[in-house]
Amino acid sequence: QVDAGPDIEINLGDGVDLKASATPNNFYTYSWSTQGNIICSNCQSTSLVPTKEGYYTVTAIDQNGCIGKDSLYIRIKKEYNIYTPNVISVNGDNVNDFFIVKANAALESLDAIDIFDRWGGKVFSRRSVNKSDFDKLWDGTLHGEKVNPGVFAFVIVGRFIDGTVKEFGGDLTVLR
């Protein structure tokens, strides 16, 4: 008898450890069939970061050729959120000096980020931003000069690991 483990519910972007067991205690060859990028499809224990919910099946074959199968269901809670500061100080004290983006593990990259002044003039624009660059996006300058303190609007287009693209917007106050 093979046991793939209990059904699981995770947040999009979270990893899952899968561990199969089989009885009686013999030598088994394991094979996982999944809908995601699995670390080791022929291991008793493995890990993956699923992007689609569904059944994940393990097959175990003992030294006599006897086959057993079991499945577990992975349900994925899809939360598409980003978090940004509403104030940056850009005064050189290394505290809140940059406009940044934070998110859960589901956010893969930013397709676009645009920041506008109160008259609608674009003061910052960037395309195809990798996660490694989320912590220092805009330093409160335009053409190398500090912008005047005030309220700015932003539009961010985020791409998530399941292929979903979402647009976010908000405002940002720049202080000196």
C-alpha positions in Angstrom: 0.0 0.0 0.0 1.3 3.5 -1.0 0.6 6.7 0.9 1.3 10.1 -0.8 0.4 12.0 2.3 -2.6 14.3 3.1 -4.0 16.9 0.8 -2.3 20.3 1.2 -3.3 23.9 0.9 -0.6 26.5 0.2 -0.2 30.1 -1.0 0.9 30.6 -4.6 4.7 30.7 -4.6 5.2 28.5 -1.5 7.2 25.3 -1.7 5.9 21.9 -0.8 7.8 18.9 0.5 6.3 15.6 -0.7 7.1 12.3 1.1 5.6 8.9 0.0 5.6 5.8 2.1 4.8 2.2 1.2 4.1 -1.0 3.1 5.2 -3.6 3.7 8.8 -2.5 4.3 10.5 -3.6 1.1 12.7 -1.8 -1.4 10.6 0.4 -3.7 11.2 2.5 -6.8 9.1 5.7 -6.7 7.9 7.9 -9.5 5.9 11.2 -9.0 3.7 12.6 -11.7 2.9 16.3 -11.2 1.8 19.5 -12.7 4.8 21.5 -11.6 8.5 21.6 -11.5 9.5 18.8 -9.2 13.0 18.6 -7.8 13.3 14.8 -8.1 10.5 12.8 -9.8 12.1 9.4 -9.0 12.7 10.0 -5.2 10.6 8.9 -2.2 10.8 12.5 -0.9 10.9 15.5 -3.1 10.0 19.2 -3.3 8.3 21.5 -5.7 6.7 25.0 -6.1 3.4 24.3 -7.7 1.8 26.9 -9.9 -1.4 24.9 -10.6 -3.5 23.1 -8.2 -4.4 19.5 -8.8 -3.6 15.9 -8.0 0.0 14.8 -7.5 0.4 11.0 -7.9 3.1 8.7 -6.7 3.7 5.2 -8.0 5.8 2.7 -6.0 7.0 -0.5 -7.5 8.6 -3.2 -5.2 11.4 -5.7 -6.1 8.7 -8.2 -7.2 7.1 -5.8 -9.7 4.0 -5.1 -7.5 2.7 -1.6 -8.2 0.9 0.8 -5.8 -0.4 4.3 -6.4 -1.7 7.1 -4.3 -2.5 10.8 -4.9 -2.8 13.9 -2.9 -4.5 17.2 -3.9 -2.6 20.5 -3.7 -5.0 23.5 -3.4 -3.4 26.8 -4.1 -4.6 30.1 -2.6 -3.9 32.8 -5.1 -3.2 36.2 -3.6 -1.9 38.8 -6.0 -0.6 41.6 -3.8 2.3 44.0 -3.8 3.3 46.4 -1.0 4.9 49.8 -1.5 5.8 52.6 0.9 3.5 55.6 0.9 6.4 58.0 1.9 10.1 58.1 1.0 12.5 60.6 2.6 15.4 60.6 0.0 17.6 62.6 2.4 20.6 60.4 2.3 20.3 58.8 5.7 19.8 55.3 4.2 16.3 55.0 5.8 13.4 55.0 3.3 15.6 56.7 0.6 14.1 54.5 -2.2 10.7 53.6 -3.6 10.6 49.8 -3.2 8.3 46.9 -3.9 7.7 44.0 -1.6 5.5 41.0 -2.3 5.0 37.4 -1.4 6.8 34.6 -3.3 4.1 34.6 -6.0 5.5 37.8 -7.6 8.0 36.9 -10.3 8.8 40.3 -11.8 7.5 43.7 -12.7 6.6 44.3 -16.3 6.5 48.0 -15.8 6.7 50.7 -13.2 5.8 54.4 -13.9 5.8 57.3 -11.5 4.1 60.6 -12.3 4.1 64.0 -10.7 0.9 65.9 -9.8 0.6 67.2 -13.4 0.8 63.8 -14.9 4.4 64.2 -16.1 6.4 61.0 -16.0 9.3 61.3 -13.5 10.4 57.6 -13.5 9.8 54.6 -15.8 11.3 51.2 -15.9 10.5 48.0 -17.7 11.3 44.3 -17.0 12.3 44.6 -13.4 13.7 41.4 -11.7 13.0 40.6 -8.1 16.6 41.3 -7.2 16.0 45.0 -8.1 12.8 45.5 -6.0 14.6 47.1 -3.1 16.0 50.2 -4.9 13.6 51.3 -7.7 13.4 55.1 -7.6 15.6 57.5 -5.6 13.4 60.6 -5.9 15.3 62.1 -8.8 14.5 63.2 -12.4 17.4 63.5 -14.8 19.8 63.4 -11.9 18.2 66.2 -10.0 16.1 65.8 -6.8 12.4 66.2 -7.4 10.5 68.8 -5.3 8.8 67.3 -2.2 5.2 66.4 -3.0 2.7 63.7 -3.9 3.4 61.4 -6.8 1.2 58.7 -8.4 2.5 55.3 -9.5 1.4 52.4 -11.7 3.0 49.0 -11.4 2.4 46.0 -13.6 3.3 42.8 -11.8 3.8 39.3 -13.3 3.2 36.3 -11.1 4.7 32.8 -11.3 1.4 31.4 -12.6 1.5 33.8 -15.6 -1.1 36.2 -14.1 -0.5 39.9 -14.8 -2.0 42.5 -12.5 -1.9 46.3 -12.5 -1.5 48.2 -9.2 -1.6 51.9 -8.5 -1.3 54.3 -5.6 0.3 57.5 -4.4 3.7 58.3 -2.9 4.8 61.3 -0.9 8.4 62.4 -1.3 9.9 64.3 1.6 13.3 65.9 2.0 
